[in-house]
Amino acid sequence: MKILFDLLPIALFFAAFKLADIYVATGVAIVATAVLIAWTWLKTRKVDPMQWVSLGLIVVFGGATIWLRDETFIKWKPTILYWLFAIVFFVSNQFMKKNLVQAMMGQQVALPHALWQRLNVAWIIFFGAMGALNLYIAYQFDTDTWVSFKLFGGMGLMLLFVLAQGLYMARHLPKEGN
């Protein structure tokens, strides 16, 4: 479900951009995100808080893009979301003493506290870097390149990061038969 929420609006945004322009694509992304949240609510009666945040950001930044006819706003939206994730992971760990990576995966995997801490820091760094990379692509390349990066580059880097974390975690799991 989470991957659908992340990928579908971006894929529809990409397709609408290729067929029309950035403003139509932005409207499609807003509607797709709202529909996915409504569908999630109807199906589960629960919506993840970060999904609400994502909807709020796409409505605000996408709305500003469409209303002001300025694509800069929609280009900032992924950076704000990534940096917000980094801040939430950091604040939750430092001030609330809750490791979000462990909270999400701790039921499936038993790892030492120090390893959970390293994984949490890795996510903070990853989200911070992704936000910066998004801005770099947005300001150093044309909109077509940025839109392609948003779908293929962003998702590809996320997939590689998750796979790398899985391999890292696997090295620290107890061997079978021990």
Buried (B, 14 or more C-beta within 10 A) or exposed (E): EEEEBBEBBBBBBBEBBEEEEBBBBBBBBBBBBBEBBEBBEEEEEEBBEBBEBBBEBBBBBBBBBBEEEEBEBBBBBBBBBBBBBBEBBBEBBEEEEEBBBBEEBEEEBEBEEEBBBBBBBBBBEBBBBBBEBBBEBBEEEEBEEBBBBBBEBBBEBBEEBEEEBEEEBEEBEEEEEE
